Amino acid sequence: MRRVASSGLALSVTAAFIALVFAALVTVGVLIVTGYPPVQTIEQMVTYGSEPDSVVNTINRATTFFLSAIAVAIGFQMKLFNIGVDGQYRLAAFLAAAAGGSAFVAGLPPGLQQLVIIVVAMLVGGVWAGIAGVLKVTRGVSEVISTIMLNFIGGGVISYLLSPGRLAIREGNNLTTRPIGPDGQVPGIPFPDANFAVYGLIVLAIVVGFLYHAGVRRTRFGFDLRATGLSAPAALASGVDVRRMTVAAMLLSGLVAGLVGIPQLLGDAHRFALDFPVGIGFTGIAIALLGRNNALGIALSALLFAFLTESAQILDLNEIPKEIVTITQAVVVLSVVVVYEVVHRFGVRIQRQAVGRQLATAEGGAAA
């Protein structure tokens, strides 16, 4: 059985490698067709992406990408598609920023301030995702539809509340929440020769990754989660409350989604404005797919996407469309879906053959 597991891991790594190579070849082809030198372009991206400031930006982006992908992966474990991570983390970051800038939270001792902000963000994200879970089990509403609609509703709530006289103040031509004071901020981690610091809450992301891995692979709840995703009728027959697991999965997904914007909020933004990053939730879907819902795979995928996003900044300066990197990311995801399906079928065949050989060996030993 260990050999079967090892072969499955080897096939997964091979599939990821094939997908990345294919995406690289497609990118080179696009560069050649559009008249840009592929070797020089890639060298520029690698050189720029290796500079200290770029490395810090890559790590910081990867931190938010990782949290977003973990939120998505929790739903994927049960074949639930939480498309609403984008709306969940933006609404959570907004209300957490408003709470952090309030006089009540500002009067709390350091440490407790950060804790309150983080808890508010998690609760908001959990409640917003939980609505979709409740709608699914009570009314049969697809979580894909409900989470997309909740994204729009969340955006409307933010637009309504982010105005003077409600939860916003005006700074020049910009509307923001009240700033979080120094006692509520999280200091960054210095990086050699860089002008910026790594988000201090990268530690929180690492903890979330460990908890996700342990919870999914080492607990009864994680087993029920995966069993329900594989076959809801079978899980129900074995005593699993599928409705409860559906709501729980969406709640947990939302709790993690609420954390996505917190490293930046407490690390360097310290307030919420309408230009707060968007799209991280949808990037998380691609990263979760590439990482195969595995914590380590998601971490590596988040670093890859973050590096590509950061290194693409140099392309504009050289009059090369940075959208070429978007093509690369899209091809990676598409090729991963195709290659993993092919590899999965091949892996199933190998596992069946291995199990057949083991059974034959056992029968031969019993006959002797």
C-alpha positions as CSV (number, residue, x, y, z in Angstrom):
1,M,0.0,0.0,0.0
2,R,2.9,2.3,0.7
3,R,4.1,1.7,-2.9
4,V,0.6,2.7,-4.2
5,A,0.6,5.9,-2.2
6,S,4.2,6.7,-3.3
7,S,3.3,6.1,-6.9
8,G,0.2,8.4,-6.5
9,L,2.5,11.2,-5.1
10,A,5.0,10.7,-8.0
11,L,2.2,10.9,-10.5
12,S,0.9,14.1,-9.0
13,V,4.3,15.7,-9.0
14,T,4.8,14.6,-12.6
15,A,1.4,16.0,-13.6
16,A,2.3,19.4,-12.1
17,F,5.7,19.4,-13.8
18,I,4.1,18.6,-17.2
19,A,1.6,21.4,-16.8
20,L,4.2,24.0,-15.9
21,V,6.4,22.9,-18.8
22,F,3.4,23.1,-21.2
23,A,2.5,26.6,-19.9
24,A,6.1,27.8,-20.3
25,L,6.1,26.5,-23.9
26,V,2.8,28.3,-24.7
27,T,4.2,31.5,-23.2
28,V,7.3,31.3,-25.3
29,G,5.1,30.7,-28.3
30,V,3.0,33.8,-27.6
31,L,6.1,35.9,-27.2
32,I,7.5,34.7,-30.5
33,V,4.3,35.2,-32.3
34,T,3.9,38.8,-30.9
35,G,7.4,39.7,-31.8
36,Y,9.0,39.8,-28.4
37,P,12.3,37.9,-27.6
38,P,11.4,35.1,-25.2
39,V,14.9,34.6,-23.7
40,Q,15.4,38.2,-22.9
41,T,11.9,38.6,-21.6
42,I,12.2,35.7,-19.2
43,E,15.7,36.9,-18.0
44,Q,14.2,40.3,-17.3
45,M,11.4,38.8,-15.2
46,V,13.7,36.5,-13.3
47,T,16.2,39.4,-12.6
48,Y,13.5,41.8,-11.5
49,G,11.7,39.1,-9.4
50,S,14.9,38.3,-7.6
51,E,15.6,41.8,-6.3
52,P,15.0,42.2,-2.5
53,D,12.0,44.4,-2.8
54,S,10.4,42.1,-5.3
55,V,11.1,39.1,-3.1
56,V,9.3,40.8,-0.2
57,N,6.3,41.7,-2.5
58,T,6.2,38.2,-3.7
59,I,6.1,36.7,-0.2
60,N,3.4,39.2,0.9
61,R,1.3,38.5,-2.2
62,A,1.8,34.7,-1.6
63,T,0.6,35.1,2.0
64,T,-2.8,36.5,0.9
65,F,-3.0,34.1,-2.1
66,F,-2.3,31.2,0.2
67,L,-5.1,32.1,2.7
68,S,-7.5,32.6,-0.2
69,A,-6.7,29.2,-1.7
70,I,-7.0,27.5,1.7
71,A,-10.5,29.0,2.0
72,V,-11.4,27.6,-1.4
73,A,-9.8,24.3,-0.7
74,I,-12.0,23.7,2.3
75,G,-15.0,23.9,0.1
76,F,-13.4,21.7,-2.6
77,Q,-12.9,18.9,0.0
78,M,-16.7,18.6,-0.1
79,K,-17.1,19.4,-3.8
80,L,-18.4,22.8,-2.8
81,F,-17.4,25.8,-4.9
82,N,-17.1,28.9,-2.8
83,I,-16.9,31.5,-5.5
84,G,-17.6,34.2,-3.0
85,V,-14.2,34.4,-1.3
86,D,-13.5,37.8,-2.9
87,G,-16.6,39.3,-1.4
88,Q,-16.1,37.6,1.9
89,Y,-12.6,38.9,2.5
90,R,-13.4,42.4,1.3
91,L,-16.4,42.8,3.5
92,A,-14.5,41.2,6.4
93,A,-11.5,43.5,5.9
94,F,-13.8,46.5,5.7
95,L,-15.7,45.8,8.9
96,A,-12.6,44.7,10.7
97,A,-10.9,48.0,9.7
98,A,-13.9,50.0,10.9
99,A,-13.8,48.1,14.2
100,G,-10.0,48.6,14.5
101,G,-10.3,52.3,13.9
102,S,-13.1,52.8,16.4
103,A,-12.6,54.5,19.8
104,F,-13.6,51.3,21.7
105,V,-11.0,49.1,20.1
106,A,-8.3,51.8,20.2
107,G,-8.8,51.9,24.0
108,L,-7.9,48.2,24.4
109,P,-4.4,47.1,25.2
110,P,-2.0,46.1,22.4
111,G,-2.4,42.5,21.5
112,L,-6.1,42.5,22.3
113,Q,-6.7,45.1,19.6
114,Q,-5.2,42.8,16.9
115,L,-7.1,39.9,18.3
116,V,-10.4,41.7,18.1
117,I,-9.7,42.8,14.5
118,I,-8.9,39.3,13.5
119,V,-11.9,37.8,15.2
120,V,-14.2,40.4,13.6
121,A,-12.8,39.6,10.2
122,M,-13.3,35.8,10.7
123,L,-16.8,36.2,12.0
124,V,-17.9,38.4,9.1
125,G,-16.3,36.1,6.6
126,G,-17.9,33.0,8.2
127,V,-21.4,34.6,8.4
128,W,-21.3,35.7,4.8
129,A,-20.2,32.3,3.6
130,G,-22.6,30.6,6.0
131,I,-25.5,32.3,4.3
132,A,-24.7,30.3,1.1
133,G,-24.4,27.1,3.1
134,V,-27.8,27.6,4.8
135,L,-29.5,28.4,1.5
136,K,-28.0,25.2,0.0
137,V,-29.3,22.8,2.6
138,T,-32.7,24.5,3.2
139,R,-33.6,25.7,-0.3
140,G,-31.3,23.8,-2.6
141,V,-29.7,26.9,-3.9
142,S,-26.4,26.3,-5.6
143,E,-23.5,27.7,-3.6
144,V,-22.0,28.9,-6.9
145,I,-25.0,31.2,-7.6
146,S,-25.5,32.3,-4.1
147,T,-21.8,33.2,-3.4
148,I,-21.6,35.1,-6.7
149,M,-24.7,37.1,-5.7
150,L,-23.4,37.7,-2.2
151,N,-20.2,39.2,-3.8
152,F,-22.4,41.9,-5.4
153,I,-24.4,42.4,-2.2
154,G,-21.2,42.7,-0.2
155,G,-19.9,45.3,-2.6
156,G,-23.1,47.2,-2.2
157,V,-22.9,47.1,1.6
158,I,-19.3,48.4,1.4
159,S,-20.2,51.2,-0.9
160,Y,-23.1,52.2,1.3
161,L,-21.2,52.2,4.6
162,L,-18.0,53.6,3.2
163,S,-19.3,57.2,3.2
164,P,-18.9,60.2,5.6
165,G,-21.4,60.0,8.4
166,R,-21.3,56.3,8.5
167,L,-18.1,54.3,8.7
168,A,-15.8,56.4,6.6
169,I,-13.8,59.6,6.7
170,R,-12.6,61.7,3.8
171,E,-8.9,62.0,3.2
172,G,-8.4,64.4,0.2
173,N,-10.4,62.9,-2.6
174,N,-10.4,59.4,-1.0
175,L,-12.9,57.8,1.4
176,T,-11.4,55.4,4.0
177,T,-12.2,53.9,7.3
178,R,-10.6,55.6,10.4
179,P,-6.9,54.5,10.6
180,I,-5.9,51.7,12.9
181,G,-3.5,53.1,15.5
182,P,0.1,51.9,16.0
183,D,-1.0,49.7,19.0
184,G,-3.4,47.8,16.7
185,Q,-0.9,47.3,13.9
186,V,1.4,44.2,13.4
187,P,5.0,45.1,12.7
188,G,6.6,43.5,9.7
189,I,9.6,41.2,9.5
190,P,12.7,42.9,8.1
191,F,14.2,41.4,4.9
192,P,17.9,42.0,4.0
193,D,18.5,44.9,1.7
194,A,14.8,45.5,1.1
195,N,12.9,48.8,1.6
196,F,9.8,46.9,2.7
197,A,9.1,44.3,5.4
198,V,7.4,40.9,5.2
199,Y,3.9,40.9,6.7
200,G,4.2,39.9,10.3
201,L,0.9,37.9,9.9
202,I,2.7,35.5,7.6
203,V,2.9,33.5,10.8
204,L,-0.9,33.4,11.0
205,A,-1.0,32.0,7.4
206,I,1.5,29.3,8.3
207,V,-0.6,28.3,11.4
208,V,-3.8,28.2,9.2
209,G,-1.9,26.0,6.8
210,F,-0.9,23.5,9.5
211,L,-4.4,23.5,11.0
212,Y,-5.9,22.9,7.6
213,H,-3.6,20.0,6.9
214,A,-4.1,18.5,10.4
215,G,-7.9,19.1,10.4
216,V,-8.4,17.5,7.0
217,R,-6.0,14.6,7.3
218,R,-5.9,13.8,11.1
219,T,-9.4,14.4,12.5
220,R,-12.8,12.7,12.3
221,F,-14.3,15.9,11.1
222,G,-11.8,16.0,8.2
223,F,-12.6,12.4,7.3
224,D,-16.3,13.1,7.3
225,L,-15.6,16.2,5.2
226,R,-13.7,14.2,2.6
227,A,-16.1,11.3,2.7
228,T,-19.1,13.5,2.1
229,G,-17.3,15.1,-0.9
230,L,-16.5,11.7,-2.4
231,S,-20.1,10.4,-1.9
232,A,-22.8,12.2,0.0
233,P,-25.2,9.2,0.0
234,A,-22.5,6.8,1.3
235,A,-21.5,9.3,4.0
236,L,-25.2,9.7,5.0
237,A,-25.6,5.9,5.2
238,S,-22.5,5.7,7.5
239,G,-24.1,8.2,9.9
240,V,-22.7,11.5,8.7
241,D,-25.0,14.5,8.8
242,V,-24.5,15.8,5.3
243,R,-26.5,19.0,5.8
244,R,-24.5,19.9,8.9
245,M,-21.3,19.2,7.1
246,T,-22.3,21.4,4.2
247,V,-23.0,24.3,6.5
248,A,-19.8,23.7,8.5
249,A,-17.7,23.5,5.4
250,M,-19.0,26.8,4.1
251,L,-18.6,28.4,7.6
252,L,-15.0,27.3,7.9
253,S,-14.3,28.4,4.3
254,G,-15.7,31.8,5.2
255,L,-13.7,32.0,8.4
256,V,-10.5,31.6,6.5
257,A,-11.6,33.9,3.7
258,G,-12.1,36.6,6.3
259,L,-8.4,36.5,7.1
260,V,-7.3,37.1,3.5
261,G,-7.1,40.9,3.7
262,I,-5.9,41.0,7.3
263,P,-2.1,40.7,6.7
264,Q,-2.2,43.7,4.5
265,L,-4.7,45.6,6.6
266,L,-2.6,45.3,9.8
267,G,0.8,45.2,8.0
268,D,0.9,48.3,5.8
269,A,-2.6,49.6,4.8
270,H,-4.0,50.2,8.3
271,R,-7.3,51.3,6.8
272,F,-9.8,50.2,4.2
273,A,-10.5,52.2,1.0
274,L,-12.2,51.3,-2.3
275,D,-8.8,50.6,-3.9
276,F,-8.3,47.7,-1.4
277,P,-7.1,44.7,-3.6
278,V,-9.7,42.8,-5.5
279,G,-9.6,39.5,-7.3
280,I,-7.6,37.6,-4.7
281,G,-10.5,35.2,-4.2
282,F,-10.6,34.2,-7.8
283,T,-6.8,33.8,-7.9
284,G,-7.2,31.5,-4.9
285,I,-9.4,29.2,-6.9
286,A,-6.7,28.7,-9.5
287,I,-4.0,28.2,-6.8
288,A,-6.2,25.6,-5.0
289,L,-6.6,23.7,-8.2
290,L,-2.9,23.8,-9.0
291,G,-2.0,22.8,-5.4
292,R,-4.6,19.9,-5.5
293,N,-6.0,21.1,-2.2
294,N,-2.8,20.1,-0.4
295,A,-1.4,22.7,2.0
296,L,2.2,22.3,0.8
297,G,1.1,22.3,-2.9
298,I,-1.0,25.4,-2.3
299,A,1.9,27.2,-0.7
300,L,4.2,26.4,-3.6
301,S,1.5,27.4,-6.1
302,A,0.9,30.7,-4.2
303,L,4.6,31.5,-4.4
304,L,4.6,30.7,-8.2
305,F,1.5,32.9,-8.9
306,A,2.9,35.7,-6.7
307,F,6.3,35.6,-8.4
308,L,4.7,35.8,-11.8
309,T,2.5,38.7,-10.8
310,E,5.4,40.6,-9.3
311,S,7.9,39.9,-12.0
312,A,5.4,41.0,-14.6
313,Q,5.7,44.6,-13.4
314,I,9.0,45.0,-15.3
315,L,7.4,44.1,-18.6
316,D,5.5,47.4,-18.9
317,L,8.7,49.3,-18.4
318,N,10.1,47.5,-21.4
319,E,6.9,48.0,-23.5
320,I,6.0,44.3,-23.3
321,P,2.4,43.6,-22.3
322,K,2.3,42.2,-18.8
323,E,-0.9,40.4,-19.7
324,I,1.4,37.7,-21.1
325,V,1.8,36.6,-17.5
326,T,-1.9,36.3,-17.2
327,I,-1.9,34.0,-20.2
328,T,0.8,31.9,-18.5
329,Q,-1.3,31.6,-15.3
330,A,-4.4,30.7,-17.2
331,V,-2.6,28.0,-19.2
332,V,-1.1,26.6,-16.1
333,V,-4.6,26.1,-14.6
334,L,-6.1,24.7,-17.8
335,S,-3.3,22.3,-18.4
336,V,-3.3,21.2,-14.8
337,V,-7.0,20.3,-15.0
338,V,-6.4,18.3,-18.2
339,V,-3.1,16.7,-17.2
340,Y,-4.3,15.7,-13.7
341,E,-7.3,14.0,-15.2
342,V,-5.2,12.0,-17.6
343,V,-2.7,11.2,-14.8
344,H,-5.5,10.3,-12.4
345,R,-6.8,7.7,-14.8
346,F,-3.3,6.3,-15.4
347,G,-2.8,6.2,-11.6
348,V,-6.0,4.4,-11.0
349,R,-4.9,1.7,-13.5
350,I,-1.6,1.4,-11.8
351,Q,-3.2,1.1,-8.3
352,R,-5.6,-1.6,-9.5
353,Q,-2.7,-3.5,-11.0
354,A,-0.7,-3.2,-7.7
355,V,-3.7,-4.3,-5.6
356,G,-4.3,-7.2,-8.0
357,R,-0.7,-8.3,-7.6
358,Q,-0.9,-8.1,-3.8
359,L,-4.1,-10.1,-3.7
360,A,-2.6,-12.7,-6.0
361,T,0.5,-12.9,-3.8
362,A,-1.7,-13.3,-0.7
363,E,-3.8,-16.0,-2.3
364,G,-0.7,-17.8,-3.4
365,G,0.7,-17.7,0.1
366,A,-2.6,-19.0,1.6
367,A,-2.7,-21.9,-0.9
368,A,0.8,-22.9,0.0
